[in-house]
């Protein structure tokens, strides 16, 4: 009985190790990015706009390659929901621009800093009309 349990235990650990080793989504680097400041525009139901500070957020950024990142909010109502970003190198050394495919949440990384935008919908487009911009710092784990 003990041999059977020990064999199943060992087989389970070997299977887990093989799955982790074969996983195509292993990050080269993981960063913790924290907003320093966030501001935006809010439209009310009457269509009037006002500027207001937004809540600073935290994100986990998994750098898969020079062209791919996974960005996960760590707080708020979307905490834990990861999005895949396609990235490219713009003009300056150390700069990486990333976008989510819809153009609604672009990020710009420059060395250990970030700038991000929330551009979900225009004011007359329905849904969440609010737009915002934030900047902050990123540190490696």
C-alpha positions as YAML, in Angstrom:
chain: A
units: angstrom
residues:
- id: 1
  name: UNK
  ca: [0.00, 0.00, 0.00]
- id: 2
  name: UNK
  ca: [2.78, 2.45, 0.93]
- id: 3
  name: UNK
  ca: [4.63, 1.68, -2.35]
- id: 4
  name: UNK
  ca: [1.51, 2.46, -4.40]
- id: 5
  name: UNK
  ca: [0.99, 5.78, -2.61]
- id: 6
  name: UNK
  ca: [4.69, 6.72, -2.95]
- id: 7
  name: UNK
  ca: [4.61, 5.82, -6.67]
- id: 8
  name: UNK
  ca: [1.48, 7.90, -7.31]
- id: 9
  name: UNK
  ca: [2.98, 10.79, -5.33]
- id: 10
  name: UNK
  ca: [6.19, 10.69, -7.39]
- id: 11
  name: UNK
  ca: [4.30, 10.34, -10.69]
- id: 12
  name: UNK
  ca: [2.15, 13.37, -9.81]
- id: 13
  name: UNK
  ca: [5.21, 15.52, -9.11]
- id: 14
  name: UNK
  ca: [6.95, 14.40, -12.30]
- id: 15
  name: UNK
  ca: [3.83, 15.18, -14.36]
- id: 16
  name: UNK
  ca: [3.58, 18.66, -12.79]
- id: 17
  name: UNK
  ca: [7.26, 19.36, -13.48]
- id: 18
  name: UNK
  ca: [6.89, 18.31, -17.12]
- id: 19
  name: UNK
  ca: [3.80, 20.52, -17.58]
- id: 20
  name: UNK
  ca: [5.58, 23.53, -16.11]
- id: 21
  name: UNK
  ca: [8.68, 22.93, -18.22]
- id: 22
  name: UNK
  ca: [6.63, 22.58, -21.41]
- id: 23
  name: UNK
  ca: [4.46, 25.66, -20.77]
- id: 24
  name: UNK
  ca: [4.89, 28.23, -23.58]
- id: 25
  name: UNK
  ca: [3.91, 31.12, -21.28]
- id: 26
  name: UNK
  ca: [6.94, 31.37, -19.02]
- id: 27
  name: UNK
  ca: [7.89, 34.98, -18.34]
- id: 28
  name: UNK
  ca: [11.47, 36.12, -18.93]
- id: 29
  name: UNK
  ca: [10.88, 38.85, -16.33]
- id: 30
  name: UNK
  ca: [8.05, 39.83, -13.99]
- id: 31
  name: UNK
  ca: [7.59, 43.45, -12.94]
- id: 32
  name: UNK
  ca: [5.38, 45.08, -10.33]
- id: 33
  name: UNK
  ca: [4.13, 48.40, -11.75]
- id: 34
  name: UNK
  ca: [2.52, 50.99, -9.46]
- id: 35
  name: UNK
  ca: [0.86, 54.20, -10.61]
- id: 36
  name: UNK
  ca: [2.29, 57.40, -9.13]
- id: 37
  name: UNK
  ca: [-0.59, 59.54, -10.35]
- id: 38
  name: UNK
  ca: [-3.74, 59.02, -12.40]
- id: 39
  name: UNK
  ca: [-6.11, 61.64, -13.80]
- id: 40
  name: UNK
  ca: [-8.94, 61.63, -16.28]
- id: 41
  name: UNK
  ca: [-12.22, 63.00, -17.55]
- id: 42
  name: UNK
  ca: [-15.65, 61.86, -16.41]
- id: 43
  name: UNK
  ca: [-18.89, 62.50, -18.27]
- id: 44
  name: UNK
  ca: [-22.15, 62.65, -16.36]
- id: 45
  name: UNK
  ca: [-25.54, 61.55, -17.70]
- id: 46
  name: UNK
  ca: [-26.25, 65.08, -18.96]
- id: 47
  name: UNK
  ca: [-23.10, 64.99, -21.08]
- id: 48
  name: UNK
  ca: [-21.12, 67.43, -18.95]
- id: 49
  name: UNK
  ca: [-17.46, 66.64, -18.49]
- id: 50
  name: UNK
  ca: [-15.22, 67.29, -15.53]
- id: 51
  name: UNK
  ca: [-11.64, 66.45, -14.77]
- id: 52
  name: UNK
  ca: [-10.93, 64.39, -11.67]
- id: 53
  name: UNK
  ca: [-8.17, 62.30, -10.13]
- id: 54
  name: UNK
  ca: [-8.48, 58.55, -10.65]
- id: 55
  name: UNK
  ca: [-7.36, 55.84, -8.26]
- id: 56
  name: UNK
  ca: [-3.74, 54.80, -8.64]
- id: 57
  name: UNK
  ca: [-3.52, 51.11, -9.52]
- id: 58
  name: UNK
  ca: [-1.01, 48.25, -9.33]
- id: 59
  name: UNK
  ca: [-0.23, 45.77, -12.11]
- id: 60
  name: UNK
  ca: [1.85, 42.65, -12.60]
- id: 61
  name: UNK
  ca: [3.60, 42.74, -15.98]
- id: 62
  name: UNK
  ca: [5.02, 39.48, -17.32]
- id: 63
  name: UNK
  ca: [7.58, 40.10, -20.05]
- id: 64
  name: UNK
  ca: [7.36, 37.09, -22.35]
- id: 65
  name: UNK
  ca: [9.59, 38.55, -25.08]
- id: 66
  name: UNK
  ca: [10.43, 41.87, -26.74]
- id: 67
  name: UNK
  ca: [7.07, 41.72, -28.50]
- id: 68
  name: UNK
  ca: [4.70, 40.17, -25.93]
- id: 69
  name: UNK
  ca: [3.63, 41.00, -22.39]
- id: 70
  name: UNK
  ca: [0.83, 39.88, -20.11]
- id: 71
  name: UNK
  ca: [-0.56, 42.66, -17.90]
- id: 72
  name: UNK
  ca: [-2.69, 41.83, -14.88]
- id: 73
  name: UNK
  ca: [-4.39, 44.39, -12.59]
- id: 74
  name: UNK
  ca: [-3.75, 43.54, -8.94]
- id: 75
  name: UNK
  ca: [-6.51, 45.71, -7.40]
- id: 76
  name: UNK
  ca: [-10.02, 46.82, -8.30]
- id: 77
  name: UNK
  ca: [-12.95, 45.08, -9.96]
- id: 78
  name: UNK
  ca: [-10.78, 43.52, -12.70]
- id: 79
  name: UNK
  ca: [-8.04, 42.27, -10.33]
- id: 80
  name: UNK
  ca: [-6.57, 39.01, -11.58]
- id: 81
  name: UNK
  ca: [-7.93, 39.35, -15.14]
- id: 82
  name: UNK
  ca: [-4.89, 39.16, -17.46]
- id: 83
  name: UNK
  ca: [-4.66, 40.73, -20.91]
- id: 84
  name: UNK
  ca: [-2.15, 39.81, -23.63]
- id: 85
  name: UNK
  ca: [-0.32, 42.79, -25.16]
- id: 86
  name: UNK
  ca: [1.62, 43.07, -28.40]
- id: 87
  name: UNK
  ca: [4.67, 45.32, -28.09]
- id: 88
  name: UNK
  ca: [7.16, 47.07, -30.32]
- id: 89
  name: UNK
  ca: [10.15, 49.34, -29.89]
- id: 90
  name: UNK
  ca: [9.35, 52.94, -30.88]
- id: 91
  name: UNK
  ca: [12.09, 55.52, -31.18]
- id: 92
  name: UNK
  ca: [14.22, 55.69, -28.05]
- id: 93
  name: UNK
  ca: [16.55, 53.16, -26.48]
- id: 94
  name: UNK
  ca: [14.84, 51.41, -23.56]
- id: 95
  name: UNK
  ca: [11.32, 52.26, -24.73]
- id: 96
  name: UNK
  ca: [8.63, 49.63, -25.38]
- id: 97
  name: UNK
  ca: [5.08, 50.47, -26.53]
- id: 98
  name: UNK
  ca: [2.38, 47.85, -25.94]
- id: 99
  name: UNK
  ca: [-1.26, 47.66, -27.00]
- id: 100
  name: UNK
  ca: [-4.12, 45.31, -26.28]
- id: 101
  name: UNK
  ca: [-5.30, 44.86, -29.88]
- id: 102
  name: UNK
  ca: [-8.35, 47.09, -29.42]
- id: 103
  name: UNK
  ca: [-6.42, 50.30, -28.83]
- id: 104
  name: UNK
  ca: [-8.29, 50.92, -25.59]
- id: 105
  name: UNK
  ca: [-5.50, 50.51, -23.02]
- id: 106
  name: UNK
  ca: [-2.05, 51.37, -24.46]
- id: 107
  name: UNK
  ca: [1.10, 51.25, -22.32]
- id: 108
  name: UNK
  ca: [4.51, 52.86, -22.83]
- id: 109
  name: UNK
  ca: [7.43, 51.49, -20.82]
- id: 110
  name: UNK
  ca: [10.66, 53.48, -20.55]
- id: 111
  name: UNK
  ca: [13.30, 51.78, -18.44]
- id: 112
  name: UNK
  ca: [11.72, 51.50, -14.95]
- id: 113
  name: UNK
  ca: [8.73, 53.80, -15.63]
- id: 114
  name: UNK
  ca: [5.39, 53.41, -17.35]
- id: 115
  name: UNK
  ca: [2.63, 55.56, -18.82]
- id: 116
  name: UNK
  ca: [-0.75, 54.01, -19.53]
- id: 117
  name: UNK
  ca: [-4.09, 55.20, -20.85]
- id: 118
  name: UNK
  ca: [-7.69, 54.10, -20.45]
- id: 119
  name: UNK
  ca: [-9.55, 54.99, -23.66]
- id: 120
  name: UNK
  ca: [-12.49, 52.63, -23.61]
- id: 121
  name: UNK
  ca: [-15.23, 54.65, -25.35]
- id: 122
  name: UNK
  ca: [-15.84, 58.16, -26.63]
- id: 123
  name: UNK
  ca: [-18.39, 60.22, -24.67]
- id: 124
  name: UNK
  ca: [-21.24, 59.52, -27.12]
- id: 125
  name: UNK
  ca: [-20.35, 55.86, -27.71]
- id: 126
  name: UNK
  ca: [-22.20, 54.13, -24.89]
- id: 127
  name: UNK
  ca: [-20.67, 52.05, -22.14]
- id: 128
  name: UNK
  ca: [-18.00, 53.60, -19.89]
- id: 129
  name: UNK
  ca: [-17.22, 57.01, -21.41]
- id: 130
  name: UNK
  ca: [-14.46, 57.89, -18.95]
- id: 131
  name: UNK
  ca: [-10.90, 58.31, -20.16]
- id: 132
  name: UNK
  ca: [-7.74, 58.52, -18.10]
- id: 133
  name: UNK
  ca: [-3.97, 58.64, -18.13]
- id: 134
  name: UNK
  ca: [-1.59, 57.37, -15.46]
- id: 135
  name: UNK
  ca: [2.13, 57.15, -14.95]
- id: 136
  name: UNK
  ca: [4.30, 55.33, -12.43]
- id: 137
  name: UNK
  ca: [7.24, 53.07, -11.78]
- id: 138
  name: UNK
  ca: [7.99, 49.38, -12.30]
- id: 139
  name: UNK
  ca: [10.30, 47.17, -10.25]
- id: 140
  name: UNK
  ca: [11.43, 43.61, -11.00]
- id: 141
  name: UNK
  ca: [10.61, 40.73, -8.69]
...
